[in-house]
Amino acid sequence: MQGDVELIHRYERDRGPLYADAASPFPLSVPPSRADGDPLGTLRRRARRFTLGGHWSEALAVAVLALALALLIGKAIGVAHYEAAILGYPFQRDDAEGVILSEASLIAQGIDPYAFQPSPAHHFYAGPYTPLYTAINAAVVWIAGPTFAGGRAVQLLATLAVGAWLAWAIGRSTRGRIAWVLGAWAALLFLTCHLVAHWGVMVRPDMTALACNLAGVAILRRWWNAPGREGWQGMAWPQGREFGVLALGALCFALGWWTKQTYVAVPLAFTLTLLPYRPKIAITLAGLYAALVGLSLGVLTLLTAGGFLQKTYYYQGSWTWHAYVFLARPFAERYGLLPILALLAAAAICARQRRVTFSICWFLFTALKTLEAGTDGGNHNHFVELLAASALLVGQGVAALIASTGRPESVRRLDPRRMLGPALG
């Protein structure tokens, strides 16, 4: 640095002051370098090396992400072959596939699978899920006969939609193209997890329910992590177009519940994170969602003489710690690193934004939701939503880190144009 100061002093002795305005560290007019040995040209080259150093982390991030994407694309090809094989397989791959197809066949024949049954019953119908996904399969059965292909195709499309939502959510979290590259990486990371590849193409309602919930978040993106706090007295109740958007978002959340009754983490997380900042919006959204779900539950329970409530909730009440640990331990051994990284990202985001964001709240709810795996008949599909929330948090955390270090203040302070100006007075 002392050598650079001496170069400037020599230049000023030979050609006059370097700065046209003493109040500015930047010259308004500087004569161009006339020779390779010009002291100013040397200083400029040194300054350029310092300045470009401010972008080294961004360039390194792009290179690392490109390599990670290439590796995941290679893995995605294998996953695509695996899922294509399952799509064309004519027999069940999981016991729940047969249960759902059986119920779909009953609906196609006009038989109610949710009818109340005494226990024990001579002919028992399980009816473990809310009816939307089963009704979709019933329509396929009514047209094409008993087949797993329709339900599997719906699940696969829903899984791809969840991956696309992850890419969109991370891409919009910060400015710049790197966020979108990170979004694509996080989406592929989620889609190529074996757990997702396996359950994402089964006749199971999980991914369809999650896709419906996340569609609601996309519709309500105007209020996603809304900045600032609006007091209760300083805001009006939503009306007109605003109310219509809220109603559409609540309908998507309700579709998630109509697909699988335990998929409530996304609506709860969105409403709770919105409540401190837009209380009247949050209360309106919660009221619409509760009305749609409560009305549906009441009507279906009455129509089935109590059978709907019996089979979708009462029969799902059994739970043991042993059953949960039996499934949670292998999940933690294989995928535990991703939730740990998500926890670190959550801590960083919370410290930086000084608030609990939707992504953090959703992650916490999905971690709690994994306890469902301890119910009778529970399986590893109860951990899939946690993988989605973890991938979102990790992607957002890395995007925020890169955005904050692309030209951080610590690097700006090393810029010689800022350092030399004060040194020369």
Buried (B, 14 or more C-beta within 10 A) or exposed (E): EEEBBEBBEEBEEEEEEBBEEEEEBEBEEBEEBEEEEBBBBBBBEBBEEBBEEBEEBBEEBBEEBEEBBEEBEEBBEEBEEBBEEBBEEEEBBBEBBBBBBBBBBBBBEEEBBBBBBEEEEEEEBBBBBBBBBBBBBBEBBEEEEEBBBBBBBBBBBBBBBBBBBBBBBBBBBBEBEBBBBBBBBBBBBBBBBEBBBBBBBBBBBBBBBBBBBBBBBBBBEEBBBBEEEBEEEEEEEBEEEBBEBBBBBBBBBBBBBBBBBBBBBBBBBBBBBBBEBBBBBBBBBBEBBBEBBEEBBEEBBEEBEBBBBBBBBEBBEEBEEEBBEEBBEEBBEEBEEBBEBBBEBBEBBEEEEEBBBBBBBBBBBBBEBBBBBBBEEBBBBBBBBBBBBBBBBBBBBBBBBBBBBBBEEEBEEBBBBBBBBEBBE
